[in-house]
Amino acid sequence: MGGRSAVLALLAAAGLAAIVAFAPEPRADSAEALERLGRSLPVWTGLPFAGMLLSIALFPLLAPGFWHRNFKKVAVAWAIVFFAPFLLEYGSLAIVKLLEVLLVDYVPFLILLWGLYTVSGGILLRATLVGTPLLNAGFLGAGLVLASLMGTTGAAMLLVRPLLRANAWRRRKTHVFVFFIFMVANLGGLLTPLGDPPLFLGFIHGVPFFWTLRLLPHYLLVSGIVLAVFVVLDTRLVRRELESRPGQALPGRRQRFTIEGAHNFLLLVGILGAVLLSGTWHTPALSRFGVHLEYRNLVRDLLIVTIGLVSIASTPRQIREDNGFNWDAITEVAYLFFGIFVTIIPVLMILRAGVGGAMAGLVSGVREPWQYFWVSGALSSFLDNAPTYLTFMTMAMGQLGIEPSQVTAVLSGAAPGAVADRFAACLTAISAGAVMMGANTYIGNAPNFMVLSIARSHGVKMPSFFGYMLWSGLVLLPAFLIVTFVFFW
């Protein structure tokens, strides 16, 4: 991120670390007290979160200049609007919850995104590719495969810039990057815990690493439908564009390319190794001020930061400049998701309270796999899909009487029976909903916003927040309905 922003981020991190290190321990029953608090919070405490979402949706449409200059202040302001009265009302419990969200969820989330963004930005595919429907479909297909191997963020950041250059000759290209968000930044992450944060969270909580391969039929069906729609649409738009420009043919179709900064592929493997290590290496936890930080996660984050710094130091500046690389996209994500992570606190606390919370009607009505698919997916479209996934996974376990220590045995077939089959069906629906429906909005998954920012910086006229939702409603919702009737009904 930029110099001043980086300094502010470091000061904020140092302040949080100081609180954790030197503040006195809160009351011993803080975990139980937070659970009771989640059951007592009213729905209206989520209004700052709604305000944050509406700001992201409406300001770029109604006041783009103001938003570009002040989105950082807006995000921080909404965080303060929620947390100031929350702190006055609940004191140390509010501090414990804020530290937990920032140190356990937000900071590792941002470090992983920063690492993938930094390293993939050092890989330059220098090519003379031409954005034909066939080539664009090839990019999307490659992204679908890579996303489950290197994460949706890594795949999106690796491929978006060469795709932008390949389509620079076209006037009508908005749809290319809308479908890129659909497929590379979301659908492609469905097959492994490395693909998307919800599945990684499941892996940490006992879901076998290769269990998610059972989602292959869902992945193939939805990806096939969306890719087919893209090919038809892109072919028609290219034809119309050439017809509107008489005498102009497609640019020369030279398909030669070279890769510069290739050593960054090894650094990407290092990041993925660090992530995998944190899911398989069991270590003690550091507990201060009610926040539990496992050493394995601290090691993971330190490794990712180190790898990112190695990429910056070892990649020639010219490669990043030719790649159109800058820190704007990750800075925007850092600030906006700070506002989201803070204001979402009461919403997730209420959801985790289950039938004892203010959303008991919603929670108690979710029983069947198709309901898990749509409710977890709908919430993942607007909330952070990782805690949403964990909330519904925990809810399904509670309904079926499955203890956390039994998850691996139940899903690996060591505890066969109707309960195991039922839990597997519900978790399949939760996984598909959380990952797939992150494509429904710009805030459904962090790479969505990053692709949006990069595309706009290259002159692509991307849809507004609601304009994008119109695209997703027309393209994705019919595909999700098909998935519902084929797999979950």
BELKAWO-V693188 format. One record per run of one state. SS is the DSSP state (helix for helix, strand for strand, loop for the rest). FROM is the first residue (numbers start at 1). TO is the last residue. If there is no record, write none. Layout:
ss=SS from=FROM to=TO
ss=SS from=FROM to=TO
This chain:
ss=loop from=1 to=2
ss=helix from=3 to=22
ss=loop from=23 to=29
ss=helix from=30 to=40
ss=loop from=41 to=42
ss=helix from=43 to=62
ss=loop from=63 to=63
ss=helix from=64 to=90
ss=loop from=91 to=91
ss=helix from=92 to=120
ss=loop from=121 to=123
ss=strand from=124 to=127
ss=loop from=128 to=132
ss=helix from=133 to=166
ss=loop from=167 to=173
ss=helix from=174 to=183
ss=loop from=184 to=186
ss=helix from=187 to=190
ss=loop from=191 to=196
ss=helix from=197 to=204
ss=loop from=205 to=208
ss=helix from=209 to=243
ss=loop from=244 to=256
ss=strand from=257 to=260
ss=loop from=261 to=262
ss=helix from=263 to=280
ss=loop from=281 to=284
ss=strand from=285 to=288
ss=loop from=289 to=290
ss=strand from=291 to=294
ss=helix from=295 to=314
ss=loop from=315 to=316
ss=helix from=317 to=322
ss=loop from=323 to=327
ss=helix from=328 to=343
ss=loop from=344 to=344
ss=helix from=345 to=352
ss=loop from=353 to=353
ss=helix from=354 to=356
ss=loop from=357 to=359
ss=helix from=360 to=364
ss=loop from=365 to=368
ss=helix from=369 to=380
ss=loop from=381 to=384
ss=helix from=385 to=400
ss=loop from=401 to=403
ss=helix from=404 to=412
ss=loop from=413 to=417
ss=helix from=418 to=440
ss=loop from=441 to=445
ss=helix from=446 to=457
ss=loop from=458 to=464
ss=helix from=465 to=488
ss=loop from=489 to=489
